[in-house]
């Protein structure tokens, strides 16, 4: 799997820190995970569920709401409405840079947020809540002893989960609004409600209210023995397994599927990690490009010349296999090793000064294929299309554009 560090502007314009967990193989769908009240994207449950879903082909974007975790902005200036807008901005970013979010997953207050925003996002095909409250006012019980001070002084410092937060009157007033009253019955999408019967933070009666208010198709799974934050490994894994299996009932076209299996459109963008790391997208495939640590990179993927060498090696191997099939040869297993170097042109008898690129290709068979084959191997390898491209003079056309211009 690949975990990419990304960033996008939130409801207040401040940057929101996020992680995109990408599967190592084809992507079934993209999902967004919204964390619990005053938590962060790096809570164990968020990380574990996202990574488990990525292992099952679902790419998951998890992010910190405004003023929380590594995101910018002030928590005191945020509220539930701004959280919903942050979630909407996350969906917009994901759709424009990777793919549309077809699945929304929300934990605790994050669950209320996904219920509130889902109808505004036509690309969303299903919604999952984990330990979510049936109304946002429920959150006030976390700081109920401070409510009089907030109402009389306009704000108060509150300690939640060992951290101090400033809660303003506007935050309180916003939570008291009926954000979910009309949203849940009109959700219009399959809903999965996950809740622990012994949840001491958000009681199980909230799950009952959400489930009864929602229209079919809807499902409920009891997280027996789990706590509100899903701190046990087995509970987080179980949640991911259930979500993956349940969402599998609503299949969609694989992300980035190319007609006839061709990948002639390659997208490359900086990942935000290190100085050089890039995300390479080719249809359903995701790769990383980087530079070695000795060059100041993270060594997390092939270098640009490494990709060129890999292309030559792969094309050579394919060409040899195809030729052998046509001739009816039973080639023994072999490897193609490619090394790239810059060499002086005059050393190669090029008749010019300066350096040129040299690719050294070594084809090694596990056993002797016989003289009839050995004598032809180099000639066949030279017919590899990538070999011919590298030896020929190519034309590169560059266009500079502005998106949505």
TIDRENBA-348923 format. One record per residue: residue in one letter; x, y, z of N, C-alpha, C in turn. Coordinates in steps of 0.1 Angstrom, whole numbers, padded with zeros to 4 digits, always signed. Each point is the difference from the previous one (the first is absolute). Layout:
N
AXYZXYZXYZ/...
! end
This chain:
405
X+0008-0012+0000-0008+0012+0000+0009+0012+0000/X-0006+0011-0004+0007+0013+0000-0009+0010+0008/X+0007+0007+0009-0007+0011+0008+0006+0013-0004/X-0009+0008-0006+0005+0013-0006-0005+0011+0009/X+0010+0009+0003-0003+0012+0007-0006+0011-0009/X-0012+0005+0002-0006+0010-0009-0006+0011+0009/X-0004+0011-0007-0004+0012+0007-0010+0007-0009/X-0011+0006+0006-0009+0007-0008-0006+0011+0009/X-0006+0011-0006-0006+0010+0009-0013-0004+0006/X-0002+0004+0012-0012-0004+0007-0010+0012+0000/X-0010-0001+0008-0012+0009+0000+0005+0015+0003/X+0011+0001+0008+0004+0014+0003+0011+0004-0009/X+0004-0008-0009+0011+0003-0009+0014-0005+0005/X+0000-0005+0012+0012-0005+0006+0003-0014-0006/X+0013-0004-0001+0003-0013-0005-0004-0011+0009/X-0006-0011-0005-0004-0011+0007+0010-0012-0003/X+0005-0006+0010+0010-0010-0002-0007-0014-0002/X+0004-0008-0009-0007-0012-0003+0010-0011-0005/X-0005-0012+0001+0007-0012-0005-0009-0008-0009/X+0006-0004-0012-0008-0008-0009+0007-0014+0000/X-0008-0010+0005+0005-0014+0000-0004-0006-0014/X+0010-0004-0008-0002-0005-0013+0003-0015+0000/X-0009-0008-0006+0003-0015-0002+0012-0002-0008/X+0007-0011+0001+0011-0003-0008-0004-0005-0014/X-0013-0004-0001-0005-0005-0013-0012+0009-0005/X-0009-0006-0008-0011+0008-0005-0008+0006+0011/X-0006+0012-0003-0008+0007+0010-0015-0003-0003/X-0006-0005+0010-0015-0003-0002-0008+0013+0001/X+0003+0008+0009-0007+0013+0003+0009+0009+0008/X-0004+0013+0001+0005+0009+0010-0009+0003+0011/X+0005+0001+0012-0008+0003+0012+0006+0011+0008/X-0008+0007+0008+0005+0010+0009-0004-0004+0014/X+0009+0001+0009-0002-0003+0014+0000+0013+0009/X-0011+0002+0007-0001+0012+0009+0002-0004+0014/X+0009+0006+0007+0003-0005+0014-0009+0006+0010/X+0001-0005+0013-0009+0003+0011+0003+0014+0005/X-0008+0005+0009+0000+0013+0006+0014+0002+0008/X+0007+0011-0004+0013+0004+0005+0011-0011-0002/X-0003-0010-0008+0010-0010-0003+0009+0005-0012/X+0007-0009-0007+0007+0004-0012+0000-0012-0009/X+0005+0002-0012+0001-0010-0010+0010-0011+0004/X+0009+0002+0010+0010-0009+0004-0004-0008+0012/X-0013+0001+0004-0005-0009+0011+0001-0014-0005/X+0003-0009+0009+0002-0014-0004-0011-0006-0008/X-0012+0002+0003-0011-0005-0007+0000+0005-0015/X+0002+0013-0001+0000+0006-0014+0011-0006-0008/X+0012-0001+0005+0011-0006-0007-0002-0014-0004/X-0004-0008+0010-0002-0014-0002-0011-0003-0010/X-0011+0006+0001-0011-0002-0009+0004+0004-0014/X+0006+0011-0001+0004+0005-0014+0010-0010-0006/X+0010-0004+0008+0010-0010-0006-0006-0013-0004/X-0010-0005+0009-0006-0013-0003-0009+0001-0012/X-0007+0012-0002-0008+0001-0012+0009+0001-0013/X+0011+0007+0002+0009+0001-0012+0005-0014-0004/X+0003-0008+0010+0004-0014-0003-0011-0007-0008/X-0012+0004+0001-0012-0006-0007-0004+0008-0012/X+0009+0009-0005-0003+0007-0012-0007+0013+0000/X-0003+0005+0012-0007+0013+0002+0010+0010+0005/X+0003+0010-0009+0009+0011+0004-0008+0010+0010/X+0007+0003+0011-0007+0008+0010+0008+0013+0003/X-0008+0011+0000+0006+0013+0004-0005+0003+0014/X+0010+0002+0009-0004+0004+0014+0007+0013+0002/X-0007+0009+0006+0006+0014+0002-0004+0005+0014/X+0007+0011+0004-0003+0007+0012-0009+0011-0002/X-0011+0001+0008-0008+0012-0002+0007+0013+0005/X-0005+0011-0004+0006+0013+0003+0003+0001+0015/X+0013+0004+0003+0004+0002+0013+0004-0012+0008/X+0000-0012-0006+0003-0012+0006+0011-0007-0006/X+0007-0009+0007+0012-0007-0006+0010+0009-0006/X+0004-0003-0012+0010+0008-0007-0006+0010-0009/X-0014+0002+0000-0006+0010-0008+0001+0014+0005/X-0001+0010-0009+0001+0014+0004-0014+0005+0005/X+0000+0012+0004-0012+0006+0005-0002-0001+0015/X-0010+0006+0006-0002+0000+0014-0012-0008+0003/X+0001-0010+0009-0012-0008+0004-0011+0008+0006/X+0004+0011+0007-0010+0009+0006-0009+0006-0010/X+0005+0002-0012-0008+0007-0011-0008-0010-0008/X+0001-0013+0003-0007-0010-0008-0012-0004+0007/X-0008-0008-0007-0013-0006+0006-0004-0012-0009/X-0011-0006+0003-0005-0011-0008-0002+0004-0014/X-0005+0011-0003-0003+0005-0014+0013+0001-0007/X+0011+0005+0006+0012+0002-0007+0007-0014-0002/X-0003-0010+0009+0005-0014-0002-0007-0006-0012/X-0013+0003-0002-0007-0005-0012+0006+0006-0012/X+0004+0013+0000+0006+0007-0011+0014-0006-0003/X+0007-0003+0011+0013-0006-0002-0001-0013-0007/X-0010-0008+0003-0003-0013-0006-0003+0002-0015/X-0008+0010-0002-0004+0003-0014+0013+0004-0008/X+0009+0008+0006+0012+0004-0007+0009-0012-0002/X+0000-0010+0009+0008-0012-0001-0005-0008-0013/X-0013-0001-0001-0006-0007-0011+0003+0007-0014/X+0000+0013+0000+0004+0008-0012+0014-0003-0003/X+0009+0001+0010+0014-0003-0003+0003-0014-0005/X-0006-0010+0006+0001-0013-0004-0004-0002-0015/X-0012+0005-0003-0006-0002-0013+0009+0007-0011/X+0006+0012+0003+0008+0007-0010+0014-0005-0002/X+0005-0007+0011+0014-0004-0001+0002-0015-0001/X-0010-0008+0004+0001-0015+0000-0012-0007-0006/X-0011+0001+0007-0012-0006-0005-0012+0004+0010/X-0012-0002-0005-0012+0004+0009-0001-0009+0012/X-0004+0006+0011-0002-0008+0012-0014-0006-0001/X+0000-0013-0001-0013-0008-0001-0004-0005+0013/X+0008+0000+0010-0003-0005+0013+0004+0011+0011/X-0009+0003+0009+0003+0009+0011-0001-0009+0013/X+0011+0002+0009+0000-0008+0012+0003+0011+0011/X-0009+0000+0010+0001+0010+0011+0000-0007+0014/X+0010+0004+0008+0001-0005+0014-0005+0010+0010/X-0010-0003+0008-0005+0008+0011-0006+0013-0007/X+0005+0012+0004-0005+0012-0006+0003+0001-0015/X+0011-0007-0004+0002-0001-0015-0011-0008-0007/X-0006-0009+0008-0011-0007-0006-0012+0009-0003/X-0002+0009+0010-0011+0010-0002+0003+0009-0012/X+0013+0003-0002+0004+0009-0011-0002-0007-0013/X+0003-0013-0002-0002-0007-0013-0015-0001-0003/X-0008-0002+0011-0015+0000-0002-0005+0014-0005/X+0006+0010+0005-0004+0014-0004+0004+0004-0014/X+0011-0005-0005+0006+0004-0012-0004-0009-0012/X-0003-0012+0003-0001-0010-0011-0010+0004-0011/X-0011+0006+0003-0010+0004-0010+0005+0011-0009/X+0011+0007+0004+0005+0011-0008+0011-0005-0010/X+0003-0013+0001+0011-0006-0008-0006-0011-0008/X-0004+0003-0013-0006-0010-0008+0008-0012-0003/X+0013+0001+0001+0009-0011-0003+0000-0011+0011/X-0004+0004+0012+0000-0010+0011-0011-0010-0002/X+0004-0013+0001-0009-0011-0002-0004-0007+0013/X+0007+0002+0011-0003-0007+0012+0006+0008+0012/X-0006-0002+0012+0004+0007+0012+0001-0010+0011/X+0011+0002+0008+0002-0008+0012+0002+0008+0012/X-0007-0003+0011+0002+0008+0013+0005-0010+0010/X+0010+0004+0009+0005-0008+0010-0001+0008+0013/X-0008-0005+0009-0002+0006+0013-0005+0015-0001/X-0009+0002-0010-0004+0014-0002-0012+0004+0008/X-0001+0013+0004-0011+0005+0007-0012+0003-0010/X-0012-0001+0005-0012+0002-0009-0003+0015-0002/X+0006+0008+0009-0001+0015-0002+0012+0006+0006/X+0004+0011-0006+0013+0007+0004+0000+0005+0014/X-0012+0003+0005-0001+0006+0014+0005-0010+0010/X+0000-0013-0003+0005-0010+0009+0015+0002+0004/X+0008+0007-0009+0014+0002+0003+0002+0009+0012/X-0010+0008+0003+0001+0010+0011+0003-0007+0013/X-0005-0012+0002+0002-0007+0013+0015-0002+0003/X+0009+0001-0010+0014-0001+0002+0006+0012+0009/X-0007+0011-0001+0004+0012+0008-0012+0007+0006/X-0010-0008+0005-0012+0006+0005+0002+0009+0012/X+0010-0004+0009+0003+0009+0012+0004+0014-0004/X+0005+0001-0012+0006+0013-0004-0011+0009-0008/X-0011-0006-0003-0010+0007-0008-0004+0013+0006/X-0003+0001+0014-0004+0013+0005+0011+0011-0002/X+0012-0004+0002+0011+0010-0002+0001+0004-0015/X-0002-0009-0009+0000+0003-0014-0011+0009-0004/X-0012-0002+0006-0011+0008-0004+0001+0014+0006/X+0006+0001+0012+0001+0013+0007+0012+0008-0005/X+0011-0007-0003+0012+0008-0003+0004-0001-0015/X-0008-0008-0007+0003-0001-0015+0010-0011-0004/X+0008-0005+0010+0009-0011-0002+0005-0005+0013/X+0006-0012-0001+0006-0006+0012+0011-0010-0004/X+0010-0001+0008+0011-0010-0003-0005-0014+0006/X+0000-0010-0009-0005-0013+0004+0011-0010-0003/X+0001-0010+0010+0010-0010-0002-0008-0013-0005/X+0005-0005-0012-0007-0011-0006+0011-0010-0004/X-0001-0012+0005+0010-0011-0003+0014+0005+0003/X+0002+0007+0011+0013+0005+0005+0006+0012-0007/X-0008+0006-0009+0004+0012-0007-0010+0012+0002/X+0005+0012+0000-0008+0011+0003-0005+0007-0013/X-0012+0003-0001-0006+0006-0012-0009+0012+0005/X-0001+0010-0008-0008+0011+0002-0013-0002-0007/X-0011-0001+0007-0014-0002-0005-0007+0014+0000/X-0004+0005-0012-0007+0012+0000-0015-0002-0001/X-0007+0011+0003-0015+0000+0000-0005-0005-0014/X+0006+0005-0011-0004-0003-0013+0000-0015-0003/X+0010-0007+0006+0002-0014-0001-0012-0007+0007/X-0004+0005+0011-0011-0006+0008-0013+0002-0008/X-0002+0012-0005-0012+0003-0007-0002-0008-0013/X+0012-0003-0006+0000-0007-0013-0004-0015+0003/X+0005-0006+0011-0003-0013+0004-0015-0002+0002/X-0006+0010+0005-0014-0001+0004-0010+0001-0012/X+0006+0002-0012-0008+0001-0012-0004-0014-0005/X-0012-0001-0006-0004-0014-0004+0007-0004-0014/X+0012-0003+0001+0008-0003-0012-0004-0013-0007/X-0004-0010+0008-0003-0013-0005-0015-0004-0001/X-0008+0008+0005-0015-0003+0001-0005-0003-0014/X+0003+0008-0010-0005-0003-0013+0009-0007-0009/X+0013+0000+0004+0010-0007-0009-0001-0015+0000/X-0002-0006+0012+0001-0015+0001-0012-0006-0008/X-0013+0005+0001-0010-0006-0008+0002+0001-0015/X+0006+0011-0004+0002+0003-0014+0014-0004-0005/X+0007-0009+0007+0013-0003-0004+0001-0006-0014/X-0009-0009-0004-0001-0005-0013+0011-0009-0004/X+0008-0005+0009+0011-0009-0003+0001-0011+0010/X+0005-0011-0003+0002-0011+0010+0007+0005+0012/X-0004-0004+0012+0005+0004+0012+0004-0012+0009/X+0012+0000+0005+0005-0010+0009+0002+0007+0014/X-0006-0005+0010+0001+0006+0014+0008-0010+0008/X+0011+0004+0005+0009-0008+0009+0000+0006+0014/X-0003-0007+0010+0000+0006+0013+0002-0011+0011/X+0007+0003+0010+0003-0009+0011-0011+0001+0011/X-0006-0011+0004-0011+0001+0010+0005+0006+0013/X+0013-0002+0003+0005+0005+0013+0007+0014-0002/X-0003+0007-0010+0006+0013-0003-0004+0010+0011/X+0010+0005+0008-0003+0009+0011+0000+0014-0004/X+0005+0003-0012+0001+0014-0004-0012+0004-0008/X-0004-0009-0010-0012+0002-0008-0008-0012+0002/X-0011+0000+0007-0008-0011+0003-0006-0007-0012/X-0003-0013+0002-0005-0008-0011-0014+0005-0005/X-0007+0007+0008-0013+0006-0004+0002+0009-0012/X+0011+0006-0001+0003+0009-0012+0000-0008-0013/X+0006-0012+0000-0001-0009-0011-0014-0004-0004/X-0008-0002+0010-0014-0004-0002-0007+0012-0007/X+0002+0012+0005-0007+0012-0006+0004+0002-0015/X+0013-0001-0002+0005+0001-0014-0006-0010-0009/X+0001-0013+0005-0005-0011-0009-0015+0001-0003/X-0008+0004+0010-0014+0001-0002-0004+0012-0008/X+0008+0011+0000-0003+0012-0008+0004-0002-0015/X+0010-0009-0002+0004-0002-0014-0009-0009-0008/X+0000+0002-0013-0008-0008-0009+0009-0012-0005/X-0006-0011-0004+0007-0011-0006+0006+0004-0013/X+0012-0006-0004+0007-0011+0007+0008+0005+0012/X-0001-0007+0011+0008+0004+0012+0003-0013+0008/X+0012+0000+0006+0005-0011+0008+0005+0004+0013/X+0000-0009+0010+0005+0003+0013+0009-0011+0005/X+0012+0003+0004+0009-0010+0006+0004+0004+0014/X-0002-0009+0009+0004+0002+0014+0015-0003+0002/X+0007+0010+0006+0014-0002+0003+0002-0004+0014/X-0005-0013+0002+0000-0005+0014+0014+0000+0006/X+0001+0005+0012+0013+0000+0007+0009+0012-0003/X-0003+0008-0010+0008+0011-0004-0002+0012+0008/X+0010+0009+0001-0003+0013+0007-0002+0011-0011/X-0003+0012+0004-0004+0010-0009+0012+0004-0010/X+0012-0001+0005+0011+0004-0009+0006-0012-0007/X-0005-0012+0001+0005-0012-0006+0015-0002+0002/X+0003+0001+0012+0014-0001+0004+0006-0014-0002/X-0008-0010+0000+0005-0014-0002+0003-0003-0015/X+0011-0006-0003+0003-0003-0014-0010-0008-0007/X-0005-0010+0007-0010-0009-0006-0013+0007-0004/X-0004+0010+0008-0012+0008-0003+0001+0008-0012/X+0012+0007-0001+0002+0008-0012+0001-0008-0013/X+0007-0012+0001+0001-0009-0011-0014-0005-0004/X-0008-0004+0010-0014-0005-0003-0008+0011-0007/X+0001+0012+0004-0008+0011-0006+0004+0001-0015/X+0013+0000-0002+0005+0001-0014-0005-0012-0009/X+0001-0012+0006-0005-0011-0007-0015+0001-0004/X-0008+0004+0010-0014+0002-0002-0003+0010-0011/X+0006+0012+0001-0002+0011-0009+0003-0005-0014/X+0012-0007-0002+0004-0004-0013-0010-0010-0006/X-0004-0010+0008-0010-0010-0004-0013+0006-0004/X-0005+0009+0009-0013+0006-0002+0000+0009-0013/X+0011+0008-0001+0001+0009-0012+0002-0007-0013/X+0005-0013+0002+0001-0008-0012-0013-0004-0007/X-0011+0002+0007-0013-0002-0005-0004+0010-0010/X+0007+0012+0000-0003+0011-0009+0012+0003-0009/X+0003-0009-0010+0012+0001-0008-0001+0012-0009/X+0012+0005-0003+0001+0011-0010+0011-0004-0010/X+0001+0008-0011+0010-0002-0010+0014+0002+0007/X+0010-0008-0002+0013+0002+0006+0005+0014-0003/X+0006+0006+0010+0006+0014-0003+0010+0000-0011/X-0001+0009-0009+0010+0003-0009+0002-0011-0011/X-0011-0008-0002+0001-0011-0010+0002+0007-0014/X+0010-0005-0007+0003+0005-0013-0006-0009-0011/X-0005+0005-0011-0005-0008-0011+0010-0009-0006/X-0003-0013-0002+0008-0009-0007+0013-0003+0008/X+0001+0004+0013+0011-0003+0008+0012+0009-0002/X-0002+0011-0008+0012+0009-0003+0002+0010+0011/X+0012+0004+0002+0003+0011+0010+0009+0010-0006/X-0005+0006-0011+0007+0010-0007-0001+0014+0007/X-0008+0001+0010-0001+0013+0007+0005-0002+0014/X+0012+0005+0003+0007-0001+0013-0002+0013+0007/X-0004+0000+0013-0001+0012+0008+0010-0001+0011/X+0007+0011+0002+0011+0001+0010-0002+0013+0008/X+0000-0002+0013-0001+0012+0009+0008-0002+0013/X+0005+0011+0006+0007-0001+0012-0008-0005+0011/X+0005-0009+0009-0007-0006+0010-0001+0009+0013/X+0010+0009+0001+0001+0008+0013+0010-0006+0010/X+0005-0012-0003+0009-0007+0009+0014+0002-0006/X+0010+0005+0008+0013+0002-0004+0002+0010-0011/X+0012+0001-0006+0003+0010-0010-0005-0005-0014/X+0001-0013-0003-0002-0004-0013-0012-0010-0003/X-0005-0006+0011-0010-0010-0002-0012+0004-0009/X-0003-0008-0010-0011+0002-0009-0010-0012+0000/X-0013+0003-0003-0009-0011-0002-0002-0001-0015/X+0001-0012-0005-0001-0003-0014-0013-0008-0002/X-0009+0005-0007-0013-0007-0003-0001-0004-0014/X-0002-0013-0002-0002-0006-0013-0012-0008+0000/X-0012+0005-0004-0012-0007+0001-0003-0004+0015/X-0002-0013+0003-0003-0004+0013+0013-0002+0009/X+0011+0003-0006+0013-0003+0007+0006+0013+0006/X+0005-0002+0012+0007+0011+0007+0014-0004+0004/X+0010+0008-0004+0014-0002+0003+0006+0012+0006/X+0011-0002+0006+0008+0012+0006+0013+0002-0008/X+0003+0012-0003+0013+0004-0005+0007+0008+0010/X+0013-0002+0001+0008+0007+0010+0015+0000-0004/X+0008+0006+0008+0015-0001-0002+0006-0007+0012/X+0012-0006-0001+0007-0006+0011+0002+0009+0011/X+0002-0005+0012+0003+0008+0012+0013+0009-0002/X+0009-0006-0008+0013+0007-0002-0002+0013-0009/X-0011+0000-0007-0004+0012-0008-0010+0009+0008/X-0003-0003+0012-0009+0008+0008-0014-0005-0001/X-0003-0012-0006-0013-0005+0000-0003-0010+0011/X-0012-0006-0001-0004-0010+0010+0003-0014-0004/X+0004-0002-0013+0002-0013-0005-0012-0009+0001/X-0012+0006-0002-0013-0007+0001-0005-0005-0014/X+0007+0002-0010-0004-0005-0013+0011+0002-0010/X-0002-0005-0013+0010+0002-0010+0003+0014-0003/X+0012+0003-0004+0003+0013-0005-0005+0002-0014/X-0001+0012-0006-0005+0001-0014+0008-0009-0010/X+0013+0000+0001+0008-0009-0008-0002-0014+0003/X-0004-0003+0013-0003-0014+0004-0012-0005-0008/X-0010+0009-0001-0012-0003-0008+0003-0003-0014/X+0009+0008-0006+0004-0002-0014+0007-0014-0001/X+0009-0003+0009+0007-0013+0000-0010-0011+0002/X-0009+0002+0009-0011-0011+0002-0008-0002-0012/X-0003+0011-0007-0007-0001-0013+0007-0008-0010/X+0013+0002-0001+0008-0007-0010+0001-0015+0004/X+0003-0002+0013+0001-0014+0004-0013-0008-0002/X-0012+0006+0004-0013-0006-0001-0003-0003-0015/X+0003+0010-0009-0003-0002-0014+0009-0010-0006/X+0012-0001+0004+0009-0010-0005-0005-0014+0004/X-0003-0002+0012-0005-0013+0005-0013-0004-0007/X-0009+0009-0002-0012-0003-0007+0002-0004-0015/X+0009+0008-0006+0004-0003-0014+0006-0014-0002/X+0009-0003+0009+0006-0014-0001-0011-0011+0002/X-0009+0002+0010-0010-0010+0002-0009-0001-0012/X-0004+0011-0006-0009+0000-0012+0007-0007-0012/X+0012+0003-0002+0008-0006-0011+0001-0015+0002/X+0003-0004+0013+0001-0014+0003-0013-0008-0002/X-0011+0007+0003-0013-0007-0003-0003-0002-0014/X+0004+0010-0009-0002-0002-0014+0009-0011-0006/X+0012-0001+0006+0009-0010-0006-0002-0014+0007/X-0008+0000+0010-0002-0013+0007+0012-0004+0009/X+0008+0010+0004+0011-0003+0009-0005-0001+0015/X+0007-0009+0007-0003-0001+0014+0012+0007+0008/X-0001+0013+0001+0011+0007+0007+0001-0003+0015/X+0012-0003+0005+0002-0001+0014-0003+0013+0007/X-0003+0000+0013-0002+0013+0007+0012+0009-0002/X-0003+0013-0002+0011+0010-0002-0003+0013+0007/X+0010+0008+0002-0002+0014+0005+0007+0010-0009/X-0005+0012+0000+0005+0011-0008+0005+0011+0010/X+0013+0002+0000+0005+0010+0009+0004+0012-0008/X-0004+0012+0004+0003+0013-0007+0007+0009+0009/X+0010+0006-0004+0007+0010+0007+0002+0013-0008/X-0002+0011+0006+0001+0013-0007+0012+0008+0005/X+0007+0006-0009+0011+0009+0003+0002+0011-0010/X+0007+0010+0004+0004+0011-0009+0014-0003-0004/X+0003-0001-0013+0014-0002-0004+0004+0010-0010/X+0013+0002-0002+0005+0010-0009-0003-0005-0014/X-0005+0009-0008-0004-0003-0014+0012-0005-0008/X+0012+0006+0002+0012-0004-0008+0005-0014+0004/X-0004-0004+0012+0004-0014+0004-0008-0010-0008/X-0011+0004-0005-0009-0009-0007+0002+0002-0015/X+0009+0008-0004+0003+0003-0014-0012+0007-0007/X-0006+0009+0008-0011+0008-0006+0004+0011-0008/X+0013+0004+0000+0004+0011-0008-0004+0013+0005/X-0004+0001+0013-0004+0013+0006+0004+0000+0015/X+0001+0012+0005+0004+0001+0014-0012+0000+0010/X+0003+0000+0013-0011-0001+0009-0004-0014+0004/X-0010-0001+0008-0005-0013+0005-0013-0004-0006/X-0001-0014-0001-0013-0005-0006-0005-0011+0010/X-0012-0004-0002-0006-0011+0008+0004-0013-0005/X+0004-0009+0009+0003-0014-0004-0008-0009+0009/X-0007-0010-0007-0008-0010+0007+0007-0013-0002/X+0005-0006+0010+0006-0013-0001-0010-0011+0003/X-0003-0009-0009-0010-0010+0002+0007-0014+0000/X-0003-0008+0011+0005-0013+0002-0011-0010+0001/X-0001-0010-0009-0010-0010+0000+0006-0013+0005/X-0005-0005+0011+0006-0012+0006-0010-0011+0001/X+0004-0012-0006-0009-0012+0001+0005-0008+0011/X-0010-0007+0007+0003-0009+0011+0008-0012-0005/X-0004-0005-0012+0007-0011-0007+0003+0003-0014/X+0009-0006-0007+0004+0003-0013-0012-0003-0010/X-0005+0010-0007-0011-0002-0010+0004-0007-0013/X+0013-0002-0002+0005-0006-0012+0005+0011-0010/X+0010-0004-0008+0006+0010-0009-0010+0006-0010/X-0010-0007-0005-0009+0005-0010-0007+0012+0006/X-0004-0001+0013-0007+0011+0007+0010+0011+0004/X+0011-0004+0006+0010+0010+0005+0004+0010-0011/X+0003-0005-0012+0004+0008-0011-0010+0010-0005/X-0013-0002+0004-0010+0009-0005-0005+0010+0011/X+0004-0003+0012-0006+0008+0012+0003+0015-0002/X+0012+0004-0002+0004+0014-0001-0007+0007-0011/X-0001-0007-0012-0007+0006-0011-0015+0002+0003/X-0006-0010+0007-0015+0002+0003-0001+0011+0011/X+0009+0000+0009-0001+0011+0011+0000+0014-0006/X+0009+0001-0011+0001+0013-0006-0013+0005-0007/X-0009-0010-0003-0013+0003-0006-0010+0005+0009/X+0003+0000+0013-0009+0004+0011-0005+0015-0004/X-0013+0003+0000-0005+0013-0003+0007+0012+0008/X+0002-0003+0013+0006+0010+0009+0014+0002-0004/X+0007-0011-0003+0014+0002-0005+0001+0009-0012/X-0010-0003-0010+0000+0009-0012-0003+0014+0003/X-0009+0002+0010-0004+0014+0003+0013+0007+0006/X+0007-0007+0009+0012+0007+0006+0011+0003-0010/X+0001-0009-0010+0010+0003-0010-0004+0010-0010/X-0013+0001-0002-0005+0010-0010-0001+0014+0006/X-0002+0010-0009-0002+0013+0005-0015+0002+0002/X-0005+0003+0012-0014+0002+0003-0003+0015+0000/X-0013+0002-0002-0005+0014+0001-0009+0002+0013/X+0003+0009+0008-0007+0003+0012-0008+0013-0001/X-0013+0000+0001-0008+0012-0001-0005+0004+0014/X+0004+0012+0005-0004+0004+0013-0011+0011-0001/X-0010-0001+0008-0011+0010+0001-0002+0004+0014/X-0001+0013+0003-0002+0005+0013-0014+0005+0001/X-0008-0005+0010-0014+0003+0001-0003+0004+0014/X-0012+0006+0002-0005+0003+0014-0013-0008+0001/X-0001-0008+0011-0012-0009+0001-0013+0009+0001/X-0010-0004-0006-0013+0006+0000+0000+0014-0006/X+0010+0003-0008+0001+0013-0006-0009+0000-0013/
! end
